[in-house]
Amino acid sequence: MGLLDKYKVLLDTAKASGIEDLQYAEQEGVLQIRGTAPNADVKNKLWDIYNQIDPNFLTGDVVMNVDVSSAVAGSQVRVITQSSNLNIRKGPGTDQPIVGKAAKDEVIILISRANDQWWLVRTKDGEEGYCYAQYLEPVG
């Protein structure tokens, strides 16, 4: 079974959900998916479907570079780590690659609460990804 067949539900959902500039292709045994989601719920839904097909993202045969439209406003949250930077990850899980970091006490934008453990955030520099919610607190 090819990756386009394996991840048909994921790709169909991306198409039906209004992902802007959606691009996908299989390259060297990895399905690359790129685009801009109209909102955080769509991005979170794609990660949920991916996790259903490949629990805990163990095969590593998908790279999903889908960001949320920058027009989406969010609330502010503060990083409350003890002393170190907070990792920002590509997807909701510690097995996902680190795409950025936020410093202790830095204020970043909360795009959405993907679930109780992982929140989707964006830094002032535009880095977008998932952080462990235990290290974030609402500002104001």
RAZIZI-V979462 format. One record per backbone hydrogen bond with DSSP energy under -1.0 kcal/mol. CO is the residue of the C=O (numbers start at 1). NH is the residue of the N-H. E is the energy in kcal/mol with one decimal. If there is no record, write none. Layout:
BEGIN
CO & NH & E
CO & NH & E
END
This chain:
BEGIN
2 & 6 & -2.7
3 & 7 & -2.6
5 & 8 & -1.5
7 & 11 & -2.5
8 & 12 & -3.0
9 & 13 & -2.2
10 & 14 & -2.2
11 & 15 & -2.5
12 & 16 & -2.5
13 & 17 & -1.5
14 & 19 & -1.6
20 & 36 & -2.0
23 & 34 & -3.0
25 & 32 & -3.2
27 & 30 & -1.2
30 & 27 & -3.1
31 & 63 & -2.8
32 & 25 & -1.7
33 & 65 & -3.4
34 & 23 & -2.5
35 & 67 & -1.8
36 & 20 & -2.9
37 & 69 & -2.7
39 & 43 & -1.4
40 & 44 & -2.9
41 & 45 & -2.3
42 & 46 & -2.1
43 & 47 & -2.0
44 & 48 & -2.2
45 & 49 & -2.5
46 & 50 & -2.5
47 & 51 & -2.3
48 & 52 & -1.7
49 & 53 & -2.1
50 & 54 & -2.8
54 & 57 & -2.7
55 & 58 & -1.1
61 & 31 & -3.1
63 & 33 & -2.8
65 & 35 & -1.5
67 & 37 & -3.6
69 & 72 & -2.0
75 & 110 & -3.7
76 & 139 & -2.2
77 & 108 & -2.8
78 & 137 & -1.9
79 & 105 & -2.4
86 & 102 & -2.2
88 & 99 & -3.1
88 & 100 & -1.5
89 & 130 & -3.1
91 & 93 & -1.8
93 & 96 & -1.6
97 & 90 & -2.7
100 & 88 & -2.9
102 & 86 & -3.4
103 & 106 & -2.3
106 & 79 & -2.3
108 & 77 & -2.8
109 & 122 & -2.1
112 & 120 & -2.5
117 & 133 & -3.4
118 & 115 & -1.8
119 & 131 & -2.6
120 & 111 & -2.7
120 & 112 & -1.6
121 & 129 & -2.1
122 & 109 & -2.6
123 & 126 & -1.8
127 & 123 & -2.4
129 & 121 & -3.4
130 & 89 & -2.9
131 & 119 & -2.6
132 & 135 & -1.9
133 & 136 & -2.1
135 & 80 & -2.7
137 & 78 & -3.2
END
